[in-house]
Amino acid sequence: SDLQLACEKNKGTWSSAGGKLRICIFNTKDAGKQCTRESQCEGACLARSGTCSPIRPLLGCNEILQDNGARVTLCIN
């Protein structure tokens, strides 16, 4: 598909997100970097480890730290 070609052209991975839904997943350049809020990361700031996520977007439910430092559960299915 055009979406898959655009994804792969931008160095993304065309992946199943459950069922027939497919999305483009990108590796982040700052995976594992220490963080206290989302704006410090290319992806999300993982609350459990206090580090930047290895991919974006994160699928499933993940505890993240928002820009205001609040801990929330983000769910992307």
TALIN-V992534 format. One record per residue. N is the residue number from 1. RES is the residue in one small letter. PHI is phi in degrees with one decimal (* if undefined). PSI is psi in degrees with one decimal (999 if undefined). Layout:
n = {N | N}
res = {RES | RES}
phi = {PHI | PHI}
psi = {PSI | PSI}
This chain:
n = {1 | 2 | 3 | 4 | 5 | 6 | 7 | 8 | 9 | 10 | 11 | 12 | 13 | 14 | 15 | 16 | 17 | 18 | 19 | 20 | 21 | 22 | 23 | 24 | 25 | 26 | 27 | 28 | 29 | 30 | 31 | 32 | 33 | 34 | 35 | 36 | 37 | 38 | 39 | 40 | 41 | 42 | 43 | 44 | 45 | 46 | 47 | 48 | 49 | 50 | 51 | 52 | 53 | 54 | 55 | 56 | 57 | 58 | 59 | 60 | 61 | 62 | 63 | 64 | 65 | 66 | 67 | 68 | 69 | 70 | 71 | 72 | 73 | 74 | 75 | 76 | 77}
res = {s | d | l | q | l | a | c | e | k | n | k | g | t | w | s | s | a | g | g | k | l | r | i | c | i | f | n | t | k | d | a | g | k | q | c | t | r | e | s | q | c | e | g | a | c | l | a | r | s | g | t | c | s | p | i | r | p | l | l | g | c | n | e | i | l | q | d | n | g | a | r | v | t | l | c | i | n}
phi = {* | -61.8 | -63.4 | -64.2 | -62.9 | -64.2 | -60.3 | -67.4 | -62.9 | -92.5 | 66.9 | -94.4 | -114.5 | -79.1 | -134.1 | -76.5 | -109.0 | 102.3 | 65.1 | -93.1 | -70.8 | -127.0 | -136.1 | -98.7 | -111.0 | -114.2 | -75.4 | -92.8 | -81.2 | -112.4 | -54.3 | 86.4 | -68.5 | -63.0 | -150.6 | -125.2 | -156.1 | -59.3 | -65.6 | -82.5 | -123.8 | -68.6 | -103.3 | -107.7 | -99.1 | -75.9 | -65.6 | -61.8 | -103.2 | 66.1 | -131.5 | -71.8 | -67.0 | -77.6 | -137.8 | -142.6 | -75.4 | -85.5 | -96.2 | 81.4 | -108.2 | -137.2 | -80.2 | -126.0 | -104.6 | -73.0 | -61.0 | -87.2 | 86.6 | -71.1 | -89.8 | -133.9 | -99.5 | -104.5 | -117.9 | -125.6 | -107.1}
psi = {163.0 | -38.4 | -42.1 | -43.0 | -42.7 | -40.2 | -52.9 | -32.6 | -31.8 | 18.2 | 28.6 | 170.8 | 122.4 | 116.1 | 153.1 | 134.2 | 21.8 | 132.8 | -137.3 | -5.6 | 133.5 | 141.7 | 166.6 | 122.5 | 133.9 | 139.2 | 140.6 | 152.0 | -17.5 | 24.9 | 131.9 | -6.9 | 141.3 | 140.8 | 156.7 | -6.6 | 158.5 | -37.5 | -13.1 | -5.2 | 152.5 | -37.9 | -122.3 | 160.0 | 112.7 | 122.6 | -40.3 | -42.6 | -14.3 | 32.8 | 160.5 | 142.8 | 149.4 | -19.4 | 164.0 | 139.8 | 161.9 | 131.5 | 157.7 | -159.0 | 130.1 | 140.4 | 120.4 | 164.1 | 119.9 | 177.0 | -28.4 | 6.0 | -3.6 | 140.9 | 121.6 | 161.2 | 119.9 | 125.1 | 122.3 | 114.0 | 999}
